[in-house]
Amino acid sequence: MTTMTETSVREFKMPDVGEGLTEAEILKWYVQPGDSVTDGQVVCEVETAKAAVELPIPYDGVVRALHFPEGTTVDVGTAIIAVDVAGGAPEPVKAEPAAPAEAPAQEPEPEGRKPVLVGYGVATSATKRRPRKGPEVSVPAPAQAIQSELNGHAPVAEKPRPLAKPPVRKLAKDLGVDLDTITPSGPDGIITREDVHAAATPKQAEPVTVPTAAAPTAAPVIPAPVASYDTARETRIPVKGVRKATAAAMVGSAFTAPHVTEFVAVDVTRTMKLVEELKQDKEFQGLRVNPLLLIAKALLVAIKRNPDINASWDEANQEIVQKHYVNLGIAAATPRGLIVPNIKDAHGKTLPQLAEALGELVATAREGKTSPAAMQGGTVTITNVGVFGVDTGTPILNPGESAILAVGAIKLQPWVHKGKVKPRQVTTLALSFDHRLVDGELGSKVLADVAAILEQPKRLITWA
């Protein structure tokens, strides 16, 4: 006899929110079990290696369970929340139990739609679904006994597999630690990295003693206790998410592209006056007008005059890829680490349009809402270290780009102007470039053009 359920449970799985990412950390849940949700409602915020992203639920219903607490890193494709979908397709429930070897059927998606994120289309590769783990098919006891006897062992009872994430399992394997011997300290009995290190440390610290005939009854050597770090004086922060991805990218860039950095001091007094004038201009009302806006425009003009700087090195094909567009990256420091979102097709924007785009970019980054798409496809970058009061720096190239401009603090300094020493607004610019495809002449021309425009902003009109 078959009965029908009145509701259908949907499992919402962690999606790939950043083109090939394998995991994401759950930062915050916006719902709890028992809450009603609607199609498109944001239920949680997750952090990937690229950005923090809000995930909307693609169902109407009532939350049955949250499978992971906040702060947990979850693999893409793993179910994170269960929802009772009211009025969903009924599921037949058979009275007789299914065969032990039969895996549960894959739950169907709602007809006519697929779950997508706000601002993202359905990935073409998203049609493949990972099958759920069904019950393991156990070998009958007689077969186990026969196999054990053939191997010269007595039959043993099967032990449950210890709970641990793949990176923790790899760490245990590298350190030679048996997970079955570890007492888990994580939530729900999960073995953590700290558990593995704690289990490995005594083994590494234990001295090896060689027994001799002269002292057969020597007392066993007790290893000295391993000193742990002082929690009152030290704080250890796991490297993950945006900071982990940034670190890997910077190391890769520093040891792949041969960096060259050039410097120039610039009198930007006229640029600062122009900034004040633009703030009063009706066309810029409500827009973000600051020195960075004119520096960005000056760099875009310099790239137009020296287009070979806007390129990348294709190591696999041994080609220089010249870009006929400029996606201008702006380095932004956020609580989660350094990110570099970029303004798409910045080369085609007017000064007011560029000001509007800069304002949106900065506001989104400060809120931690920068999307992964906004940080991809950059061609050249500006980093404004002057906001921290420093004169300049030697910036590291953003991977896939050939140049990055660092802007130092703008300070009132003595400067020779029209044959006399006068107080002038001065800053220092630093341009780092990939010396494989940008030689000293090209890099110098670009930096000199930016400096010339900032000294005489009217060149924005004549050179643009």
Secondary structure, 3 states (H helix, E strand, C coil): CEEECCEEEEEEECCCCCCCCCEEEEEEECCCCCCEECCCCEEEEEECCCCEEEEECCCCEEEEEECCCCCCEEECCCEEEEEEEECCCCCEEECCCCCCCCCCCCCCCCCCCCCCCCCCCCCHHHHCCCCCCCCCCCCCHHHHHHHHHHCCCCCCCCCCCCEECHHHHHHHHHHCCCHHHCCCCCHHHEECHHHHHHHHHHHHHCCCCCCCCCCCCCCCCCCCCCCCCCCCCCCCCCCCHHHHHHHHHHHHHHCCCCEEEEEEEEECHHHHHHHHHHHHCHHHCCCCCCHHHHHHHHHHHHHHHCHHHCEEEECCCCEEEECCCCCEEECEEECCEEECCEECCHHHCCHHHHHHHHHHHHHHHHCCCCCHHHHCCCCEEEEEHHHHCCCCCCCCCCCCCCEEEEECCCEEEEEEECCEEEEEEEEEEEEEEECCCCCHHHHHHHHHHHHHHHHCCCHHHHHC
